[in-house]
Amino acid sequence: MLFVMRAEEGDGRFGVTASRRIGGAVERARAKRRLRELYRLSRSHLADAAYDVVANARKSCVKAPWGELQREFSRCLARGIARVEKRAAGP
């Protein structure tokens, strides 16, 4: 799950949460590393505007195939950005 909003200053930030429901410390750390890498790879595809993004890791994030995880992350990020832009455009 991703939460996206426009950054008020700077280039935007990325945060990750991983609860104990995911598993032990090793699984949580792996999920966070994978999500950080996905964001790093996606930064070049972001529009000129800066966004603050928070990702909530899910249990499936730990063992999901990398390609599937990449597609899902890109889809969620694009959807979040579209919602932010729609909200900014007004009614």
N, C-alpha and C positions, 0 to 999 in steps of 0.2 A: 504494500500500500504506500502510495506517495502523496505527500502534501506539497503543493507548489504555491508560491506567492512571489510577487515582484520584490526584488531587493531594494531597500531604501537607499543604500549606499554601497559602493564597491562593486565587485564582480559577481557577487552572489555567494552563497554558502551552501554546504551540504552537511546534513546531520543524519545519523543512523541510530535507531533504537532496536534493541534485541532483548526481549524478555526471557526469563528462565524457562518459559514454555517451549522455547526452541530446543533446549537441551542444556548440556553442561557448558562450561566456559570455552572449551575447544570449539564446539558447534556454533556458539554465539559469535566467537571471534572470526570463524570462517565465513559466516553469513555476512558479517560487517565488512570484512575484507572484500568479498565478492561484490557487495553493493557499492563500496567505494570505487572499485575498479570499473564497474559499469558506469558510474557517474563520470569518472575521469575520461572514459572513452566517448561518452555522450556530449561532453562539453563543447566539442568542435561543431556539433550539429545544432546547438542552441542558437536562437536568434540573437540579434544584437543586444537585446535587453537582458539584464541580469536577473536571475531568479534565485530565491532561497528555496531549497528542497529538503524535505525531511522524509526519510524512508523508514518504514516499520518492517523489519525483517519478519518473514514467516518461516515456519518449520520446513516447508518445501524448498526454500531458498538454499539450504545447505547441500542438498543432494541433487538438485535439478541439473539437467545437462546445460552446459554453458550457453549453447546456441539458443535454447528455449528461454533461458533466463534473460539473455540479451534482448530477444524479441519482446518479451513481456515488459521488461524495464523501459524499452524505447516506446512501446505503445502507451504505457501508463504516463510516462513523462510528456509525450506529445499531447495526450488527453488533458493532463493537468495544465499545461501551458495554454492550450486552447481555451480552457475554462477561465483562466486568469485574464487572457486577452479579451474574451467575450464580456467578462465582468467590467473590465477597464473601458471598453467601448461604450458601455451604458445601454439603456433600453432603446 
